Amino acid sequence: MKINKDLEDYIEENIFPEYSKNEPAHNIDHIKYVINRSFKFADTVPDINYDMVYTIAAYHDIGHHIDSKKHEMISGKIMSRDENLKKFFFFY
């Protein structure tokens, strides 16, 4: 398993700090746990894109501080609107 270093650096420098806005149950420690669990699951899937797994796990609770009840939708919107990700992924 290898993650694009530039993607990893972007997420660590720009996305991880956003988790300081969340309450403790959805802070950076939780995100790192989810990333590690996601990689373990991904190891069981042939031909999986680990960059995508890493990115989705890293963004999955980023909107929790905005609205805890709708944070999944908010987090998805934040990720889909992140223009910087276009450098790392091909979007249709």
Contacts in CASP RR format, 6 or more apart in sequence:
PFRMAT RR
TARGET T0000
AUTHOR 0000-0000-0000
METHOD contacts of the structure
MODEL  1
MKINKDLEDYIEENIFPEYSKNEPAHNIDHIKYVINRSFKFADTVPDINY
DMVYTIAAYHDIGHHIDSKKHEMISGKIMSRDENLKKFFFFY
1 39 0 8 1.000
1 42 0 8 1.000
1 43 0 8 1.000
1 50 0 8 1.000
2 50 0 8 1.000
3 50 0 8 1.000
3 51 0 8 1.000
3 54 0 8 1.000
4 51 0 8 1.000
4 88 0 8 1.000
6 87 0 8 1.000
6 88 0 8 1.000
7 51 0 8 1.000
7 54 0 8 1.000
7 55 0 8 1.000
7 88 0 8 1.000
8 54 0 8 1.000
10 84 0 8 1.000
10 88 0 8 1.000
11 54 0 8 1.000
11 55 0 8 1.000
11 58 0 8 1.000
14 84 0 8 1.000
15 58 0 8 1.000
15 59 0 8 1.000
15 62 0 8 1.000
16 28 0 8 1.000
16 31 0 8 1.000
16 58 0 8 1.000
18 62 0 8 1.000
18 63 0 8 1.000
19 26 0 8 1.000
19 27 0 8 1.000
19 28 0 8 1.000
19 30 0 8 1.000
19 31 0 8 1.000
19 61 0 8 1.000
19 62 0 8 1.000
20 27 0 8 1.000
20 28 0 8 1.000
21 65 0 8 1.000
22 61 0 8 1.000
22 63 0 8 1.000
22 64 0 8 1.000
22 65 0 8 1.000
23 64 0 8 1.000
23 65 0 8 1.000
26 61 0 8 1.000
26 64 0 8 1.000
26 65 0 8 1.000
26 71 0 8 1.000
30 61 0 8 1.000
31 57 0 8 1.000
31 58 0 8 1.000
31 60 0 8 1.000
31 61 0 8 1.000
34 57 0 8 1.000
34 60 0 8 1.000
34 61 0 8 1.000
35 54 0 8 1.000
35 57 0 8 1.000
35 58 0 8 1.000
38 53 0 8 1.000
38 54 0 8 1.000
38 56 0 8 1.000
38 57 0 8 1.000
39 50 0 8 1.000
39 53 0 8 1.000
39 54 0 8 1.000
42 48 0 8 1.000
42 50 0 8 1.000
42 53 0 8 1.000
51 88 0 8 1.000
51 89 0 8 1.000
52 89 0 8 1.000
55 79 0 8 1.000
55 85 0 8 1.000
55 88 0 8 1.000
55 89 0 8 1.000
56 79 0 8 1.000
59 75 0 8 1.000
59 76 0 8 1.000
59 78 0 8 1.000
59 79 0 8 1.000
59 82 0 8 1.000
60 72 0 8 1.000
60 75 0 8 1.000
61 71 0 8 1.000
61 75 0 8 1.000
62 74 0 8 1.000
62 75 0 8 1.000
62 78 0 8 1.000
62 79 0 8 1.000
63 71 0 8 1.000
63 74 0 8 1.000
63 75 0 8 1.000
63 78 0 8 1.000
64 71 0 8 1.000
64 75 0 8 1.000
66 74 0 8 1.000
67 74 0 8 1.000
79 85 0 8 1.000
END
